[in-house]
Amino acid sequence: MLNRREFVGSLISAGIAAITVPRSACALNYDDLIPLDAEDLAEFAFKSTYQALRPALLRYIPSVAPIEERFDHDNPSFTVIGLGQEYFIHGGSDQDESWGNATFAFFDIVNRQLQSTRYRFFAFNGGNDLSGMFLSLEEAEAAKSNVVPVYVSSSVITSSSRVVTPRPPFGEDAA
């Protein structure tokens, strides 16, 4: 895994201009990022991933709610039950949204348990790169106000790793 300095160095050595900001300008500690992977959540590793998150979640709440996975092998489907709510992950011919359904269910179950605290579990990236981070509401607000774009070629990469292709200024057509 490249550290920040190596990553920026690799961009520059590849001839890509990069403007970076000091780590102190960002309110987030990316060492606290917890890798999850939406594909794993959707493909029957939901409960094991949830159990792996348990020690971190226990830092914010006194006990972790149980969840149940339901598999129907006759009519292939996967559902998760947590906190009295049933979450459809996938089934039958409806497989297209399984990663999104699993991601929503996972973060909803965790964040519903955090409702009485000042912390939430925030999603970063998506798909196989899905990760989460516990932040206080104040830290989340500070992070939003400190998102400083890093310009790389014709795209903007924000500190949340979301890539945005900028629109031409003043309504000019893209060439």
LINTARA-V448622 format. One record per backbone hydrogen bond with DSSP energy under -0.5 kcal/mol. NH is the residue of the N-H (numbers start at 1). CO is the residue of the C=O. If there is no record, write none. Layout:
BEGIN
nh=NH co=CO
nh=NH co=CO
END
This chain:
BEGIN
nh=7 co=3
nh=8 co=4
nh=9 co=5
nh=10 co=6
nh=11 co=7
nh=12 co=8
nh=13 co=9
nh=14 co=10
nh=15 co=12
nh=16 co=11
nh=17 co=15
nh=19 co=151
nh=20 co=18
nh=25 co=22
nh=26 co=23
nh=30 co=28
nh=32 co=29
nh=33 co=30
nh=34 co=132
nh=35 co=33
nh=36 co=130
nh=37 co=130
nh=38 co=127
nh=41 co=37
nh=42 co=38
nh=43 co=39
nh=44 co=41
nh=45 co=40
nh=49 co=45
nh=50 co=46
nh=51 co=47
nh=52 co=48
nh=53 co=49
nh=54 co=50
nh=54 co=51
nh=56 co=53
nh=57 co=53
nh=58 co=54
nh=59 co=56
nh=60 co=57
nh=61 co=57
nh=68 co=81
nh=70 co=79
nh=72 co=77
nh=73 co=71
nh=77 co=72
nh=78 co=90
nh=79 co=70
nh=80 co=87
nh=81 co=68
nh=82 co=85
nh=83 co=66
nh=85 co=82
nh=87 co=80
nh=87 co=85
nh=88 co=86
nh=89 co=78
nh=90 co=78
nh=91 co=94
nh=92 co=76
nh=94 co=91
nh=95 co=93
nh=98 co=95
nh=101 co=97
nh=102 co=98
nh=103 co=99
nh=104 co=100
nh=105 co=101
nh=106 co=102
nh=107 co=103
nh=108 co=104
nh=109 co=105
nh=110 co=106
nh=111 co=107
nh=112 co=108
nh=113 co=109
nh=113 co=110
nh=114 co=110
nh=115 co=112
nh=117 co=114
nh=120 co=135
nh=122 co=120
nh=122 co=133
nh=124 co=131
nh=125 co=160
nh=129 co=126
nh=130 co=127
nh=131 co=124
nh=132 co=34
nh=133 co=122
nh=135 co=120
nh=137 co=118
nh=140 co=136
nh=141 co=137
nh=142 co=138
nh=143 co=139
nh=144 co=140
nh=145 co=141
nh=146 co=142
nh=147 co=144
nh=148 co=146
nh=149 co=147
nh=150 co=157
nh=151 co=149
nh=152 co=155
nh=153 co=17
nh=155 co=152
nh=156 co=164
nh=157 co=150
nh=157 co=155
nh=158 co=156
nh=158 co=162
nh=161 co=158
nh=163 co=161
nh=164 co=156
nh=166 co=154
nh=166 co=164
nh=171 co=168
nh=172 co=169
END
